[in-house]
Each structure stands twice: as C-alpha cells, then as structure tokens.
Amino acid sequence: MEIRAKKLFWNAMLLTAASLFMRTVGVSFQVIVSGRVGAEAMGLFSILSGVYGFALTLATSGIHLGVTRMTVEAGESGNPARVSGILKKATLYAIFFGSLASVLLFSLAEPIGRDWLKDARTISSLRLLAITLPLIALSSAWSGYFSAMRRPWKNAAVQVFEQAIKIGATMYLLAFHFAKDVESACRILVLGGAAAEVFSFLLEWFFYQLDKRKHLGKEIFHQAGDGKKLLSITLPIAATTYIRSGLITLQHILIPEGLRQSGASHAAALVAYGSIQSMALPVILYPAALMYSFSGLLVPELAEAEVHDHRRHIHYMISRVWSLSLLFSFGVAGVLICFSGEIGAALYPNSDAGYYIRILAPLVPIMYLDTATDAMMKGLGEQLYSMKINIADAALSLLLVVFLVPRFGIWGYIVTIYISELFNTVCSITHLLMISRTPVRLCKWIYKPLACIVCSTTVVRFLLEKSDLRIESAALSIIVHILLVILVYVSLLRLTRAVEKEDVRWVKGLFSFSKHKKCEQSTCKPQVDVI
C-alpha cells in the first residue's frame, strides 16, 4: 500500500507542477488580456463561455469517466486486451456526440446570440467555438485512458502545450490585429482558444498512437457487452450532466439580465459580471490546481479499491484527503482575505477585483473540499448521486438568480454563490460519510486549522504594521508577506498537533523509494475522532 501511495503522490506532484505552471501563466495571461480588452469584453466572453459549456457537455457526454472506469476494470479483471476494443467504441461515441454538438451550436448560433444572450456580437464567436467540439470529445476519451493507465504526464504535457498555444495565438492576434471593439476582442479570445484545441488534439492523438503500439499492440479484442457497459456508464452521466449544464447556462444568461433589471446599464452589468467571473474567481481558484490534480488521480485509485472491496484503504484515503484538503484550503482562504487588497491592486489596477476576492475568499474551504469529495464519490461509483446533487444545486442557483439578482444586484449574485456552494458541499459530504462510514475528526480538520490561520494572519499583519520593512516591488512584497503567513501557519499546525507525527511520517514515506517496506498498521488504519 505504501508503494501505491508513493505512486499516487508522485503522479499528483507531476500534475500539480504542470497545473500550477498553467494556472500561473493563465492568471498572468488573464491579467494582460483584461488590461487590453477591458472588463466589458471579459464579461461578454464569460456569458459566451456559459453557452459553450453546455455544448461541451453534449460533446463529451461523460466519455472521460466512462473510459477511465472501464479501462481500470479491464486491467483489474486480468484482461487488458479489452482496452483496445473499449477505446475503439469510445472513439465512435466521441465522434458522434462531438459532431452532434458542433452542428447544433453552429446552426443555432444566431438565435442563441440574438434571442437568448440578447447580444448579436456573440454570434460569430459561437460559430467559431462550434468547430472545436468534435476534437475536444476525442481528446476527452484519450485523456480518460491515460488517467486509468496511470500515465498522467501525457495529459499534463498536452495541457501545458495547449496553454502555450492559446497564449501565443491570442497575444499574436491582439498585437497584430488590434481589437477595435468588444465584439472583435471577444472573437480574438475565441480564436486563440480554438487554435489551442486543434493543436492539443493532434498532440493527444500522437501520444495515444504511441501508447497504443507500445502497450496495447495492433490486435483489438472485442468483448460482448463492452459497448453496452460503456453506454450504461456514460449515458446516465450525460443525461444528468445535460440537465445541470443547461441550468448553469441559463443561469449565466440570466445574471447580466438580472443586473440590468436592478438598475445597471448593459455595459455596467457586463463589467460587474466580468469582474467576478474573469478576474476574482480565477485568483480564488488558482491554488486549487493542487486540489484538481490530486483529485483527478483519486478516481482510478478509489475505483480499484472498490473493485477489490478494500474498505480500510478507502477509509484511509478519504480521511487523508479530507484532512489535507482542509489544512490547505484554510491557509489559502486566510491569505486571500488578509492580502486581497494588495493582490487585487497588483493584478487588476483600477478595478473592484480585490474587493470581490475578499468577499468570496471565505468560500475557499467549502469549494476545495467539494472538489475532493466529488472526485472520491466518482471513484466509488457514486457519480450518478453526485450528479443529482449537482442538478439540485444548479436548480437552486437558478431560482436564487431569478429572485435575488434583479432585486439586490451584484450582492444577490454573491449570496447565490454562497448558498449554492454550501448546499452542494454539505449534501456531498453527508452522502460520502453515509456510504463509507469514515470517522470524522472535527477538531483536527476544522477547529485547529481555522484557529491557526486566524492567528497567523493576525500576527503577520501586526508585525508588518509595527516594523519598518519596505519592499519597492509590489509583487515581491506580496510574495514575502504570504511566505511569512505560511511559515507561521505551518508552525502553529505542528504546535497544535493539527499536523501530527503520523502525518509527518506518512509524508516522509512518500519521498522514500524503498520498495521493501510494508505499510504499518498504524499508518493505514483510519483514526477515531477525539475532540
């Protein structure tokens, strides 16, 4: 078990490094683009992304998770030759749904832009987005295969390459084809993303062909029932995802309209919406790169443990993930609240981004914990229940947007985000506790980290105000202050035993490459809560 933990850890480190790099470059890119095209263009691009999100859901239709689960099961059943046949069926599935989504979005771009979004400037961008959908569907299938086979570096390489192409293409278009208005600026952002999708598809296909020849061979083994099995996994997920994505898309359409009904002009509504969606939230979610990378690797790990009915290992994984998620997310939330003004001013001068970062930062522990919980539920085969929660969450959010935003403006939207995230997280955690019966350690997981981060930020703020430390560079100053908070936070976690010796031994064990050590009983056994 220790060897498996090490493998999971190093795979997570690889994906985390790639994800952090992409997030860093992505946020920097977002800052530059926001300065070039303005908050209104970013707002228009955000409502476009809502429609595109639904089309993307139709194009992929649960294929990534379907391929991941079936590939893991084929390997664990001692019949890896099935994988080629599974991938062939998955490819046909992806081509069908990707093409269907592309044709529908391209054909309906005009009524969607004029009647739904109430902005004809979105029509040309929607048609450009439609072209990429079949390629993304195929890439999603191959990505699921790489995840199941524990070769995450290939997915990471594709993502880094895609981000590089996107940034390069967008910056080239902005430099040599200057955005004359909001519509052309939005079209340039779409073109840059479309070029990236094309090239990342080609790289994903190349990796898959190499991997197929090396590990699967030319022979394709078809097992009766694999097609039905794939459909039994993907179609229920797809159906529930369509509903949720449709509700979210409708919500994104109604938010600017609700802001206008509250008294804001069309441009002001797009600016406010863009400030939250395209400026504040990317900063809030930037540290989540650590969570997303690790959570993505949990799906095949827990799926395999479920196949073999290793209940103790499942308890151990859930307990560790929740503990680390909360320790990390409380630290992130404290830093964002403490330095929101400085971060907002450094990244987005002359905007309200810093204000919205501070308002939304308390949600970080809830959002990050929900991400980890959702991944673990999928790994345990509870993806349908997870989707039911997500559908209920989306329906609740839509109702709140309809009733709150026209009356309270942007504050109505912020309240909607809070209620939605709390509802989703509480339902997901409750269900995972019921099916896994994992012991809860409230004192270690919540009370101690919360107290430690409050003390850390308070002490560092007090010392900075009393000291004469002055750093000329605003960015360097923020980095130094954040590092000080982290240093104090980690020290307090250790002093309060929120991080225990057992945790330290476990982390050290991940760095040990000895293949002969066996997992000790004390390391693998979930702990009972003592408050």
N, C-alpha and C positions, 0 to 999 in steps of 0.2 A: 504493500500500500504506500510505503514511503517513496518507492521508486516512481509510482504513478503520480504522487503528489508533486515530486520534483519535475516530472514531465509536464504536468499541468502548469506548474509555476513558471517554467522557462518558456513554455508556449505563450503564457499570459504576458511575460516580460517582453517577448518579441512583438506581440500585437500591441502592447501598451506603448512601447517605444515608437512604433510606426504610427499609432493613433495619436500620441502626444505630439509627434512631429507634424502630423497633418493638421491637428487642431491648432497648433501654434501658428503654422503657416496660414491655415484657414482663417483664424481670427485676425491675423495681421492683414490678410488679403481683404477681409470684410471691412476692416478699418479704412484701408486705402480706397476701396470701391465706394464706401459710404461717403467719403470725402469728395470723391469725383462726381458721383451721380446724385447725391443728396438723399435725405430721408424719404421723400415722396416716392422716388423711384424704387427704393428698397421696400417701401410699403406695397407698391404695386406688384413687385416681384414676389412678395410674401403671399398675396391673395392668389397669384398665379400658381404658387407652389402648393396651395391647398387643393386646387383642381388637379394639378399634376400628380399629387399624392394619391388621389383616388384612381386615376388612370394607371399609376404604377402598381397599385394594389391589384387591379384587374389583370395587369400584365404578368405579374409574378404568381398570384393566386396560390400562395402557400408552398411553392415548389422548393424553396430553400430548406425549410424544416422537413418536408417530405423526403427529400433526397438524403438529408442528414440522418434521420431516424432509420430509413430503410437500409442505408449503407452500413450503419452501425449494427443493425440486426443481422444483416447478411454475413458480416465479418464474425460476429459472436456465435452464429449458428454453425460455423465451420464450413461455410460455402461461399468464399469470396468471389468465386467465378460468376455469381449472380450480379455483381456490381455493374459489369458492362451492360448487361441487359436492362438493369434498372436505369442506368444513365441514358440509354437509348430511348426508353419510354419517357423519361423526364425531359429529354430534348424535344421530342414531338409535342409533349404537353406545353412546354415553354413557347415553342414556335406558334402553337395555336392561340394561346391566350395573349401572348405578346402582340401578335398580328391583329387580333380582335380589338385589343385596347388601342392600338395605333390607328386603325381605320375609324373607330368611333370618335376618338379625340380629334382627329384631323377633320372629319366630316361635320362634327358638331361645334367646331371652334367658334364660328360666327355667332350662333345663338347663345352659346355659353358666355362669350365676351360681351355681347350687346344686352342680352336679357337677364342673365344671372349675375355677372360681375358688374354690369352697368358701366362698362368702360371699354369702348371699342379699341383702345390702344393695346388690349391684351390678345387680340385675335391672331396676329402674325406670330407672336411668341408661343401661343398654344399649338399652332401648327408645326412649329419647329420642334417643340417638345415631343410631339407625337412620333416623330421619326425614330427616336431613340428607344422606344418601348420594347420592340422585339429583341434588341441587343441586350437590354438590361435583364429581360426574362431569362435568356440563355445564360448570361453571366451568373444569375442567381442560382441556377441549377448546379453549375460547375462549382460555385463557391460552397454550396452545401456539401458537395462531395469532398472538397479539400478540408472542410471543418470536420467531417466524420472520420477522415483518414488521418487526422492529427498532423496535417501539414499546413499550419496556419501561415507560414512565411509566404506562401504563394498568394493567398488573399491579401496579406499585408503589402506585398510588392505591387500588386495590382492597384490597391488603394492609393499608395504613395505616387505611383505613376499617373493615376487618374487625376489626383490633386495637382500634380505638376503641370499636366497638360491644360487643365482647367484654368489655372492661374496664368500660365503663359499665353494661352489663346485669348483670354479676357483682357489681359493687360495690353496685348498687341492691338486688339480691336479698339480699346479705349484710347490708345496712344495715336494710332494712325487713322482711325475712323471715329473722330470725337463725337460723343453723344450730344446731338443738338437739342434733344428734348427728353422727357420722361419715357416716351414710347421707345425711342431708339436706344436709350440707356438700358431699358429692360430687355430689349431684343439682343443687345450685346452680351448681357449676363447669360441669357439662354443659349446663345451660340457658343459661348465659351464652355458651358456645361455639356452641350451636345457633342462638341468635338472631343471632350474628355471621355464621354461614354463610348464613343466609337473606338478610340484607341485602347481604352481599358478592356473592351470586349475582345479585341484582337489579341491582347496580351493574355487574357484569361483563357481564350481558346488555345493559344500556343502552349501554355502551361498544362492544360488538360490533355492535349495530344501527347506531350512528352511523358506525362504521368501515366497515361493510359498504356503506352508502349512499354514502359518500364515495369509497371506493377500489375496491369490487367491483361496485357497481351492482346493479340488480334482476335482470339476466339471469344465470341459472345454467347453466353449461356442464358437462355430464357427459361424462367421457371413459371409454370402455370400459376396464375393468381397474382403475380407481381404487379401487373397493370392495375388490377382491382385494388390491391393493397395500397398502391401509390395514390389512387383516387380516393380511397377511404380516409387517407390522412390529409391530402391536400384540399379536397373539395369542401369538407366541413369547415376547415380553417378559412378557405377562400370565402365561403358564404358569409361567415360571421365577420370576416375582415371587410368584405364589401359594405356591410351594414355600418360597421364602425367608421370606416373611411368615408363613407357617404355622409354620415352625421358630422364628422370633423370638417369635411369640405364645405358643407352647408354652414357650419359654424364660422369658418373663415370668411365666407361670403357675407354673412350677416353682421360680423363685427364692424367693418367700416361703415356699413349702412346704419347700424345702431349708433355709432359715434356721430354720424351726421344728424340723426334724429335727436340726439342730445344737445345739438346746437352748434357742432363743429362744421366747418366747411369741408368739401370733398378733399381738398389738399391737406387740410389740418388733420382730418381723420386718417389719411394715409401716413402722415408724418408720425402721429401718435402710435399707430399700429406698427409702423416700421421701426420705431424706437424700441419697442418691446421685443418684437419678433426677430428683427435682424440685427439689433445692437445689444440689448441687455441679455436676452436668453442665450446667445452664443457664448457670452462670458460666463453666465451661470453654469452652462453645460460643458464648458471647456475642460474642467478637471474630471468630468465624467468619462473621459477617454479611458481612464484606468478601470472604471466600472464596466464599460461596454466591452472592452477587450476580455476581461476576466469572465464576465457573464456569458459571452458567446461561447467560451470553452466549457462552461458548465453543462451545456445541453448534451453533448455526447458522453461526458463523464457520468452524469446522473442517469442518462438513458441506459448506459451499460450496467451501472449498479442496480437499476430497476430490473433489467433483464435477468440478472443473477440473484435478485432478491437480497442484496447486501444491505439490510436495514441499518445496521450500525454505521456503515460507511456513509449512508445517506444522511443519517442524523449528524454525523461528524462534519460532513461537507456543509450542510445547511447552517449549523451552528457557527462554523468558522466564517462562512461568507457573510452572514448577518453581522457578526462581531466586527469584522474588518470593514464592512460597508459603513457601519455607523461611526466607528472611530474615524474613518477617513472623511465622511460627509459632514460630521460636526466640525471638524477642523476647517474644511472648505467654507462652510457657512459662516463661521466666525471670522475668517479672513475677509470674505466678501463684505460682510456687514461693517467690519472695522475700517476697511480701506475702500469702500465703494466710491466715495467722492474722488479720491486720488486716481483710482482705476478708470472711472468714467471720464475724468478730465484728460488723462493721458491718452486714452484710446479714441474717444469721441469728443473733441473740444466743441464747445458751443452747442451742446445737446443735453437732453434730460436722461441720458443713458445711465449715469451714475446714480441718479435718484431711483430709477426703476431697478437697478441692480440691488440696491439696499432693500427695497420693498420686497423683492422676490427671493432674496438670499435665504430667509428662514425656511423656505421650501426645499432647500438642497437635501437635507437628510431624508425627507419623505420621497423626493424624486429618485434619488440614488438607490434607496432601499427598495423601491418599487421595481426599478430596473433589474436588480439582482434577483428579487423574488419571482418576477415574471419569467426570467430565464430558467430558474430552478423548476418552476411549475411545468414549463415546456419539456424539460429534461425528464420529468417524472410522468410524462404522458398526459398532463392536465392542461394541454393547450386550449382545448375547447372551453373548459371552465374559465381559463384566463381570458379568452376572447369574449365570453359572456359578460365578465366584469368590465372589460374594455368597452363593450357596446353600451352597457348601462351607464358607464362613466361618460361616454360621448353623448348619449341621450340627455343625461343630466346637465352636461355642459351647454348643450344646445338650448335647453329650456332656460337656463340661467342667463345665457347671452340674450335671448329674446326678451326676457323680463327686466334684466338689470342694466344692460348697456345703454338702451335708449333713455333710461331714467337717470343713471348715475355716470354715464360716460366711461372714461377710461378706468375709473375705480370699479365700475361694475364688472369690467373685464378682469381686473386683478382679483376681485373676490371670486369670480368664476374659476380662475386658475387654482386658487387655494382650495375651494370646496371640491373641485374635480380631483385634484391630486390626493387629497386626504381620503376621499371616498374610495378611489382605486386602490390605494396602498393598504388601507385597513381591510378591505374585502380580500385582497390577495394574501396578505399575511395570515388572516384568520383561517382561510382555506388551507394554506400550506401547513399551518400548525395542526389542523384537524387531521390531515392525511398522513403527516409524518410523525406527529407527536414528539417533536423536538423540544427539549427543555428550554425554557426562556430564562435569560439572565438579565433582568431589567437594570439592576444596579451596575453591572459591568458594561452593558451595551449602551445604556442611555444616560443614567444619572451621573456616573463618573465622567464620561467624555464631555457632557454638557457643562458640568462644573469646571472641568479643566480648561475648556476653550474660553469660557467667560473670564476665568482668572487670567489666562494667558493674554488675551487681547487687552484686558484692563491694565495689567501690569506693564505691557509693552507701550501702550498709549501713554500711561503715566510717566514712564521713564523717558519717552521721546519728548514729551512736553517739558520735562524738567532739565533735560540735557541740552547742550549747545550743538548737538550733531546736525550738521547741514551738508547735504549732498546736492551738488549742482544738477545732475541729471535726474529728471523726474522719474524716469523708468527705473534707473538704478536705485533710487531712494525707495520706491515701492517694493522692489525685489528684496532689499536689505531688511525692510520692516517686516515683510512677510516671512522671511527666513528666521527672524528673531521670534516671531509668534510661533512658528513651527517648532523651534528649539525648545521654547518654554513649554509648549503643549505636550510634546513627546516626553519631556522630563516629568511633567506632572502626571501623565498617564502611567508612567513607570512607578512614580512615588505612591500613587493612589491604588496601584495594582489593577488598574483598568487593563493594563498590559502585564500579564503575569510571566513568571519564569517559564511556564509551559509554552506560552505563546512565543517567547524568545527562542526556546529550544526548537520549536516547530519551524520557525523562520530560518534558523541556522541550519536545520536539517535539509531544507530545500536547497541550500547552497552546497551541501555535501554531496559529492558524486559517488560515494561508496555504494556499490550495488549489493553488498552482502549484509547490510544492516536490515533488520526486520523492524516493523513498526511495533513500538512498545504499547502495551495495553493502556497505559496512562495517556499516551498521545492520541490514540484513536478513539477512546471512549468519550462520548459527549458528557459534559459536566452538568451537575444538577445546580439549579439556581440557589444561591444563598444571598439573601438581601439583608 
